[in-house]
Amino acid sequence: MPPGSVAEALRVQEEVRPLADLAGPGPTAPATVAGLDVAYAESGDRLAAAVTVLDARTLAVVDSAVTVGRPAFDYVPGLFAFRELPALLDALDRLTVRPDLLVCDGHGLAHPRRFGLACHLGVVTGLPAIGVGKTPLVGEWDEPGPRRGESSPLRDGDEVVGRVLRTRDGVKPVFVSVGHRMSLANAADRVLALTPRYRLPETTRTADRLCRDVLAAASD
């Protein structure tokens, strides 16, 4: 059951946060990697949560699942996981291939209370998880070098909460953070392995396409 109030959600977040393993090191050669993404209807009252499982070597989709439903919680900054988690867990339950790593379109440790969606999903499922954000939620950083693979620390105060990673030469970086059972260095390496052609990981691209297509079909 989703929390009934903001206060309850904050309490749950504080209780579960210490369970996140932020050291890893996590799998360095996963066989399968899952992408997770959610698309919303323009009205905001319906969503589609998609999971795509890719062969980590070929990046071909080997399994996928999607759930269409309603957000489980109001939009509250910092509590986004409660809005999407039930639908994403339902989609994960529908898979026939259990992935070795979850790659979330969002953040893990790089979160105001150090417990973003990637942390929450990792703790609940027990699977290694990382977050890859298009934009930062917290922190300051120096612009990384212009070449693919160059990076800089994402810092919030004195704490390193993620890595600003260039996945394409001269293209805007992405923001990588640890979710559960992964080290930051390994998370960045896995993101580079998932971005052979585009700025965003193939896991995110395939999950994004699936949830948007299903949501569009459901609204026809």
Backbone bond lengths (Angstrom), bond angles and torsions (degrees), N, CA, C in turn:
res aa  C-N    CA-C-N  psi(-1)  N-CA   C-N-CA  omega(-1)  CA-C   N-CA-C  phi
1 M - - - 1.462 - - 1.528 110.09 -
2 P 1.342 117.14 133.23 1.467 119.09 176.56 1.519 110.27 -68.74
3 P 1.316 117.86 156.09 1.469 120.63 179.18 1.525 110.63 -62.70
4 G 1.319 114.83 150.39 1.453 119.95 -176.33 1.507 114.15 -89.57
5 S 1.327 118.11 -7.00 1.455 121.17 -178.14 1.522 109.43 -156.83
6 V 1.324 115.27 166.17 1.466 120.48 176.12 1.520 110.31 -61.79
7 A 1.329 116.29 -41.77 1.467 119.98 -179.33 1.525 111.07 -61.25
8 E 1.322 116.27 -40.56 1.471 119.61 179.36 1.526 110.58 -68.25
9 A 1.333 116.88 -39.79 1.464 120.51 178.36 1.528 111.00 -62.35
10 L 1.316 116.65 -42.48 1.462 120.63 177.70 1.527 110.80 -62.30
11 R 1.316 116.48 -39.98 1.467 120.28 179.48 1.523 110.54 -64.41
12 V 1.338 116.27 -44.99 1.469 120.36 179.14 1.527 109.90 -61.49
13 Q 1.311 116.40 -43.51 1.465 120.81 -179.79 1.529 111.14 -59.51
14 E 1.319 116.75 -43.91 1.460 121.33 179.54 1.526 111.44 -65.92
15 E 1.330 117.23 -36.32 1.467 120.85 -178.84 1.520 111.89 -70.88
16 V 1.333 116.37 -37.41 1.466 120.58 -173.11 1.531 111.92 -87.39
17 R 1.322 116.76 -26.02 1.469 121.22 -174.28 1.532 113.61 -53.04
18 P 1.343 120.71 -42.09 1.467 118.95 -178.42 1.528 114.36 -64.61
19 L 1.336 117.47 -12.44 1.467 120.62 -178.68 1.528 112.49 -79.90
20 A 1.323 117.41 -13.35 1.467 120.18 -178.52 1.527 110.52 -71.79
21 D 1.328 116.09 129.72 1.462 122.92 175.23 1.525 107.44 -91.54
22 L 1.322 116.19 107.05 1.457 121.33 -174.65 1.526 112.55 -100.00
23 A 1.328 116.57 9.01 1.464 120.50 -177.16 1.519 113.04 -105.59
24 G 1.333 116.41 -34.82 1.462 119.23 179.20 1.530 113.01 79.98
25 P 1.334 117.72 -137.81 1.471 126.72 13.76 1.528 114.64 -82.30
26 G 1.341 118.21 -19.16 1.446 120.86 -179.79 1.513 112.66 84.11
27 P 1.336 116.98 171.50 1.469 120.99 -177.30 1.525 111.91 -71.18
28 T 1.324 115.98 129.47 1.466 120.39 177.50 1.526 111.48 -94.40
29 A 1.327 116.87 -15.09 1.466 120.66 177.87 1.522 109.02 -138.81
30 P 1.341 117.72 63.62 1.461 119.59 -179.80 1.522 111.03 -64.29
31 A 1.319 115.94 144.99 1.467 119.44 176.43 1.522 111.33 -77.91
32 T 1.327 115.67 -37.50 1.459 120.45 -179.24 1.524 109.64 -133.26
33 V 1.315 115.38 145.21 1.465 122.01 -179.40 1.524 108.06 -133.16
34 A 1.323 116.74 132.84 1.465 120.78 -177.49 1.522 110.94 -105.52
35 G 1.313 115.41 139.46 1.455 121.93 170.69 1.512 110.31 -104.10
36 L 1.329 116.84 140.14 1.464 121.40 -179.54 1.520 109.06 -127.71
37 D 1.331 115.79 131.69 1.460 119.80 -179.89 1.523 108.86 -152.68
38 V 1.331 115.21 157.60 1.460 121.99 -179.04 1.520 108.88 -132.07
39 A 1.328 116.49 134.92 1.457 122.30 174.19 1.522 109.00 -115.71
40 Y 1.327 115.07 145.30 1.462 121.01 -177.94 1.521 110.91 -115.00
41 A 1.319 116.29 143.29 1.454 121.05 170.61 1.526 109.14 -66.39
42 E 1.328 116.33 156.91 1.462 119.83 -178.65 1.519 111.55 -57.55
43 S 1.312 116.97 -33.24 1.464 121.02 179.33 1.520 112.64 -68.55
44 G 1.346 116.29 -21.04 1.458 121.48 -179.35 1.503 115.05 82.09
45 D 1.347 117.67 -2.59 1.465 119.53 -175.63 1.523 113.44 -101.16
46 R 1.342 117.08 1.91 1.464 120.93 174.71 1.515 109.09 -134.86
47 L 1.325 114.84 149.87 1.463 120.02 178.80 1.522 110.14 -142.52
48 A 1.309 114.29 159.73 1.462 121.99 170.44 1.515 107.42 -124.97
49 A 1.321 116.23 124.48 1.464 122.59 179.58 1.523 108.60 -108.00
50 A 1.323 116.33 122.61 1.462 120.78 -175.48 1.517 111.55 -120.05
51 V 1.325 114.35 145.41 1.460 122.45 171.50 1.518 107.78 -128.62
52 T 1.311 116.75 126.88 1.457 121.44 173.90 1.519 108.11 -118.57
53 V 1.317 116.38 135.60 1.462 121.51 178.97 1.527 108.42 -108.80
54 L 1.331 115.59 123.77 1.459 121.40 -177.16 1.524 110.75 -110.85
55 D 1.319 115.29 144.08 1.454 120.95 166.48 1.530 106.71 -65.57
56 A 1.324 117.44 120.43 1.467 120.33 -173.13 1.522 112.66 -65.67
57 R 1.312 117.86 -21.42 1.474 120.65 -178.61 1.519 111.22 -85.69
58 T 1.337 117.55 -47.31 1.464 121.30 -175.91 1.525 113.08 -96.03
59 L 1.341 116.83 -17.73 1.469 124.71 -175.53 1.529 112.42 64.95
60 A 1.334 115.95 20.82 1.461 120.27 173.72 1.524 109.37 -81.32
61 V 1.328 116.64 143.61 1.469 121.25 178.00 1.525 108.74 -74.58
62 V 1.335 116.74 123.96 1.460 121.14 -178.93 1.528 112.24 -110.48
63 D 1.320 117.50 -11.69 1.460 121.19 177.24 1.523 108.05 -164.63
64 S 1.313 116.48 154.93 1.464 120.05 176.94 1.519 109.56 -159.63
65 A 1.313 115.22 158.38 1.460 121.68 176.76 1.519 108.25 -155.54
66 V 1.322 115.95 151.57 1.461 120.61 -179.34 1.519 109.53 -145.14
67 T 1.310 115.90 145.00 1.454 123.23 177.57 1.521 109.14 -125.54
68 V 1.332 116.59 132.90 1.458 121.79 175.44 1.525 108.32 -108.63
69 G 1.314 116.56 129.88 1.460 119.46 -178.43 1.515 111.37 -166.47
70 R 1.316 115.66 -152.74 1.457 121.91 -179.16 1.528 109.57 -118.00
71 P 1.311 117.55 149.07 1.469 119.40 176.48 1.520 110.91 -55.97
72 A 1.324 115.79 138.60 1.460 120.56 -174.88 1.525 112.75 -85.96
73 F 1.347 117.03 -6.76 1.458 120.04 -174.39 1.524 107.54 -155.87
74 D 1.307 116.52 153.54 1.462 120.35 177.90 1.525 110.75 -63.35
75 Y 1.326 115.74 160.20 1.463 119.94 175.95 1.526 108.74 -74.74
76 V 1.327 115.74 110.77 1.461 122.38 177.39 1.526 107.16 -133.42
77 P 1.332 118.85 118.31 1.468 120.12 179.02 1.531 111.51 -53.67
78 G 1.337 115.24 133.37 1.460 120.40 -179.51 1.508 114.32 89.27
79 L 1.358 116.47 -10.82 1.466 120.58 -179.84 1.530 110.33 -123.10
80 F 1.323 115.45 27.87 1.458 120.04 -174.46 1.518 112.30 -63.78
81 A 1.318 117.55 -30.20 1.468 119.90 -178.19 1.520 111.63 -58.30
82 F 1.318 117.27 -37.11 1.465 119.84 -178.05 1.528 111.35 -66.71
83 R 1.307 116.66 -24.19 1.457 121.67 179.79 1.534 111.73 -74.62
84 E 1.338 115.81 -35.52 1.463 121.03 -171.42 1.517 114.71 -109.82
85 L 1.326 117.00 -20.64 1.459 120.78 -171.13 1.533 113.80 -57.35
86 P 1.337 120.22 -47.95 1.479 118.63 -177.66 1.526 112.90 -58.48
87 A 1.331 117.61 -42.91 1.461 119.76 -179.28 1.526 111.35 -67.88
88 L 1.333 117.39 -40.28 1.459 120.04 178.27 1.525 111.86 -65.34
89 L 1.325 117.21 -39.40 1.466 120.26 177.96 1.529 110.63 -65.39
90 D 1.317 116.45 -37.31 1.468 119.95 177.35 1.520 110.33 -63.74
91 A 1.329 116.87 -43.05 1.464 119.69 177.86 1.531 110.95 -64.35
92 L 1.324 117.54 -41.28 1.470 120.34 177.52 1.526 111.19 -60.65
93 D 1.324 117.17 -38.33 1.461 121.24 -179.74 1.528 111.86 -65.40
94 R 1.317 117.44 -22.40 1.468 121.27 -177.57 1.528 112.69 -85.54
95 L 1.317 117.33 -8.41 1.459 120.52 -179.81 1.523 111.24 -69.43
96 T 1.322 115.75 150.80 1.462 120.71 171.33 1.525 111.21 -101.48
97 V 1.332 117.20 -16.09 1.470 123.12 177.17 1.521 107.94 -110.09
98 R 1.323 116.92 122.32 1.462 120.50 178.36 1.524 108.97 -85.04
99 P 1.327 118.40 116.63 1.465 120.03 -176.11 1.524 112.69 -73.20
100 D 1.328 114.97 155.31 1.465 121.02 177.81 1.522 112.48 -86.21
101 L 1.343 117.09 -17.53 1.457 121.78 -176.78 1.518 109.39 -153.46
102 L 1.337 116.11 137.73 1.458 121.92 175.41 1.523 109.42 -102.88
103 V 1.326 116.51 131.34 1.462 122.01 176.10 1.525 107.72 -117.40
104 C 1.319 115.94 110.04 1.465 121.38 -174.44 1.522 110.66 -94.45
105 D 1.311 115.79 142.81 1.457 121.55 171.19 1.527 106.97 -80.75
106 G 1.312 116.18 83.87 1.463 121.32 -174.59 1.518 109.75 164.22
107 H 1.319 115.43 -149.92 1.459 120.00 -172.65 1.531 111.15 -126.70
108 G 1.326 114.00 160.56 1.452 121.69 173.63 1.518 109.10 -113.83
109 L 1.334 116.57 -100.15 1.465 121.71 179.44 1.529 112.15 -65.85
110 A 1.326 117.78 -26.88 1.471 121.76 -177.53 1.529 110.34 -77.99
111 H 1.319 114.25 68.07 1.473 123.84 -170.09 1.522 107.04 -143.57
112 P 1.325 118.94 147.74 1.472 120.01 -177.06 1.521 114.17 -52.90
113 R 1.337 117.28 -34.97 1.471 120.84 178.56 1.528 111.57 -112.71
114 R 1.344 115.59 19.76 1.475 122.80 173.13 1.532 112.27 61.37
115 F 1.347 116.62 33.07 1.458 118.47 179.90 1.527 109.56 -153.47
116 G 1.331 114.99 70.39 1.455 120.50 178.47 1.519 112.68 -79.93
117 L 1.335 115.16 -173.36 1.461 121.66 -175.22 1.521 112.39 -55.99
118 A 1.341 117.86 -41.79 1.466 120.38 -177.86 1.526 111.37 -63.79
119 C 1.334 117.44 -36.85 1.467 120.53 175.63 1.521 110.41 -65.67
120 H 1.316 116.26 -48.30 1.464 120.96 -176.11 1.529 110.72 -62.16
121 L 1.327 116.88 -45.53 1.468 120.11 179.22 1.518 111.61 -63.92
122 G 1.325 116.43 -41.76 1.453 119.28 179.50 1.512 112.55 -62.45
123 V 1.328 116.71 -45.10 1.465 120.51 -179.53 1.522 110.69 -64.17
124 V 1.323 117.54 -44.37 1.472 120.97 -176.39 1.524 111.55 -67.56
125 T 1.342 117.10 -40.14 1.463 120.35 -177.86 1.518 113.19 -88.39
126 G 1.334 117.29 -21.88 1.453 121.44 -173.84 1.514 113.75 80.64
127 L 1.331 117.84 2.10 1.459 121.70 -176.60 1.526 111.38 -91.36
128 P 1.330 118.42 149.29 1.461 120.28 170.83 1.522 109.55 -57.61
129 A 1.333 116.47 139.60 1.458 120.04 -176.09 1.522 110.36 -147.38
130 I 1.328 115.00 146.17 1.457 121.26 174.48 1.525 108.79 -135.78
131 G 1.327 115.58 158.84 1.453 121.13 175.30 1.515 110.06 -112.16
132 V 1.321 116.09 139.64 1.462 122.03 175.52 1.524 106.87 -129.66
133 G 1.321 116.60 106.68 1.452 121.56 -177.64 1.514 112.44 -101.07
134 K 1.332 115.77 145.88 1.466 120.88 176.05 1.523 110.34 -76.81
135 T 1.330 116.11 -31.69 1.458 122.60 179.49 1.525 108.22 -133.40
136 P 1.325 118.72 155.46 1.463 120.24 -178.64 1.519 111.93 -79.63
137 L 1.317 115.46 151.41 1.459 122.25 174.26 1.524 110.49 -99.66
138 V 1.319 115.76 -34.76 1.464 121.87 177.16 1.523 108.97 -142.85
139 G 1.323 115.67 166.96 1.459 120.02 166.32 1.516 116.01 98.80
140 E 1.329 113.41 169.20 1.457 123.80 176.73 1.518 107.98 -128.94
141 W 1.332 115.71 156.24 1.464 119.35 -177.93 1.514 109.79 -159.52
142 D 1.316 115.22 160.01 1.454 122.14 169.65 1.521 107.89 -92.71
143 E 1.303 116.03 143.67 1.467 120.01 179.23 1.528 109.45 -60.42
144 P 1.348 117.11 125.99 1.464 118.07 177.74 1.523 111.15 -69.37
145 G 1.324 115.68 165.51 1.457 120.53 177.20 1.517 111.46 -57.80
146 P 1.336 117.47 164.47 1.466 120.82 -170.98 1.523 115.09 -78.91
147 R 1.323 118.01 -9.56 1.463 120.61 -173.65 1.524 111.69 -93.56
148 R 1.329 114.54 148.96 1.466 120.72 175.99 1.527 110.10 -52.70
149 G 1.333 116.22 133.84 1.458 122.23 178.53 1.510 114.15 94.46
150 E 1.344 117.97 -14.64 1.460 119.82 177.15 1.526 109.32 -77.27
151 S 1.341 115.47 149.00 1.460 118.97 -173.09 1.519 110.81 -152.32
152 S 1.318 114.89 168.81 1.460 121.57 174.14 1.515 108.21 -145.49
153 P 1.349 117.52 156.29 1.467 119.35 -179.40 1.529 111.24 -70.13
154 L 1.309 115.31 142.40 1.464 122.31 169.21 1.521 106.15 -97.06
155 R 1.335 116.29 115.68 1.460 121.17 -174.65 1.523 111.15 -115.09
156 D 1.314 115.07 140.25 1.460 121.41 171.10 1.524 106.09 -121.59
157 G 1.327 116.18 102.55 1.460 119.54 -170.30 1.512 109.13 67.64
158 D 1.323 116.39 -128.73 1.464 121.13 -179.98 1.525 112.65 -90.68
159 E 1.317 117.63 1.73 1.464 121.00 -172.33 1.526 110.90 -104.40
160 V 1.324 115.94 134.03 1.465 120.91 171.63 1.524 107.65 -83.67
161 V 1.331 116.50 116.23 1.466 120.71 -175.93 1.527 112.39 -109.73
162 G 1.329 117.44 -4.10 1.454 119.38 -179.92 1.509 111.13 -179.48
163 R 1.328 114.97 -168.89 1.460 121.11 -179.35 1.526 108.77 -135.22
164 V 1.333 114.94 134.28 1.458 121.82 175.95 1.529 106.35 -92.14
165 L 1.322 116.70 112.07 1.458 121.91 -165.68 1.527 111.27 -119.60
166 R 1.320 115.30 127.84 1.469 121.59 175.93 1.533 108.22 -86.43
167 T 1.307 116.94 115.99 1.461 120.59 -178.61 1.526 112.96 -100.11
168 R 1.350 116.78 -14.03 1.463 122.30 175.76 1.513 108.73 -139.30
169 D 1.324 117.19 142.55 1.462 120.61 178.14 1.527 110.21 -55.00
170 G 1.338 116.36 126.17 1.452 120.75 172.86 1.510 116.39 68.88
171 V 1.324 117.64 11.20 1.466 122.24 -179.32 1.526 108.73 -109.10
172 K 1.339 116.63 151.18 1.463 120.49 -179.24 1.524 111.42 -51.34
173 P 1.330 117.78 140.22 1.464 120.50 -179.09 1.530 111.90 -75.28
174 V 1.325 115.53 170.89 1.460 122.71 170.97 1.528 108.11 -111.83
175 F 1.324 115.76 167.56 1.459 121.70 -173.89 1.533 108.58 -117.54
176 V 1.321 115.00 107.48 1.469 122.23 -173.53 1.523 109.30 -100.96
177 S 1.325 116.41 134.97 1.468 119.73 173.83 1.520 110.23 -143.96
178 V 1.312 114.38 157.24 1.458 122.09 -179.46 1.527 109.46 -75.35
179 G 1.335 115.34 139.24 1.456 120.22 173.64 1.517 111.27 -104.98
180 H 1.350 116.41 -60.28 1.465 121.45 -176.25 1.522 108.87 -162.25
181 R 1.316 115.95 134.42 1.470 123.48 173.69 1.522 112.64 59.22
182 M 1.345 117.36 33.80 1.454 121.94 177.24 1.515 109.52 -141.38
183 S 1.337 116.06 147.56 1.460 120.21 170.50 1.523 108.42 -89.43
184 L 1.323 116.70 159.22 1.457 120.02 -179.61 1.527 111.42 -66.36
185 A 1.326 116.83 -39.96 1.466 119.66 179.29 1.523 111.03 -62.41
186 N 1.304 116.66 -42.97 1.468 120.75 178.78 1.522 110.65 -66.40
187 A 1.339 116.70 -40.01 1.464 120.11 178.87 1.534 110.36 -59.64
188 A 1.327 117.06 -44.37 1.458 120.37 179.49 1.532 111.21 -64.84
189 D 1.315 117.31 -39.07 1.465 120.70 178.03 1.526 111.28 -63.49
190 R 1.327 116.08 -41.31 1.467 119.63 179.92 1.527 110.82 -66.34
191 V 1.330 117.09 -36.96 1.470 120.28 178.54 1.527 109.94 -65.11
192 L 1.322 117.42 -41.77 1.462 119.64 177.42 1.528 111.40 -62.38
193 A 1.315 116.49 -37.13 1.462 119.99 178.99 1.526 111.23 -67.40
194 L 1.325 116.78 -25.17 1.466 121.39 -177.88 1.522 113.25 -94.05
195 T 1.336 117.04 2.59 1.471 120.70 -177.53 1.526 111.12 -125.04
196 P 1.327 118.64 60.02 1.464 119.50 -178.47 1.523 113.80 -73.04
197 R 1.363 117.01 -21.41 1.465 119.16 -173.39 1.527 114.10 -130.18
198 Y 1.315 117.08 -28.01 1.459 120.13 -172.26 1.531 110.72 -126.14
199 R 1.331 115.27 170.18 1.466 120.12 -179.59 1.524 111.36 -65.53
200 L 1.333 116.88 -42.40 1.464 120.95 -176.17 1.520 111.22 -93.83
201 P 1.339 117.55 149.95 1.464 120.66 178.79 1.529 112.07 -58.72
202 E 1.314 115.88 148.18 1.465 119.95 176.72 1.528 111.13 -59.71
203 T 1.324 116.99 -30.57 1.461 120.11 176.55 1.526 110.73 -59.86
204 T 1.320 117.25 -46.68 1.463 121.47 179.29 1.523 110.83 -67.10
205 R 1.313 117.19 -42.28 1.468 120.72 -177.54 1.528 111.51 -62.85
206 T 1.330 117.23 -42.91 1.459 119.83 -178.07 1.528 111.32 -72.04
207 A 1.324 117.09 -39.88 1.464 119.95 178.92 1.524 111.03 -67.75
208 D 1.326 116.50 -39.93 1.461 120.87 177.90 1.532 110.96 -60.93
209 R 1.315 116.36 -45.47 1.463 120.15 -179.41 1.525 111.02 -63.31
210 L 1.330 116.73 -42.50 1.461 120.54 -178.38 1.519 111.77 -64.19
211 C 1.325 117.71 -48.75 1.467 118.70 -176.16 1.528 111.03 -67.68
212 R 1.327 117.81 -34.48 1.466 120.01 177.66 1.527 111.35 -68.22
213 D 1.323 116.59 -42.35 1.468 119.95 179.55 1.524 111.94 -63.76
214 V 1.327 116.21 -43.31 1.463 119.76 -179.03 1.534 111.21 -68.32
215 L 1.329 116.71 -39.20 1.456 119.82 178.77 1.532 110.61 -65.56
216 A 1.318 116.70 -40.07 1.463 120.38 178.38 1.524 110.91 -63.66
217 A 1.327 116.60 -42.46 1.460 120.55 179.66 1.524 111.17 -65.82
218 A 1.350 116.70 -36.34 1.455 120.59 -178.46 1.523 111.85 -69.87
219 S 1.334 117.13 -24.19 1.456 120.52 -176.77 1.530 112.14 -94.55
220 D 1.354 116.76 -6.10 1.473 119.49 179.05 1.522 111.80 -67.94
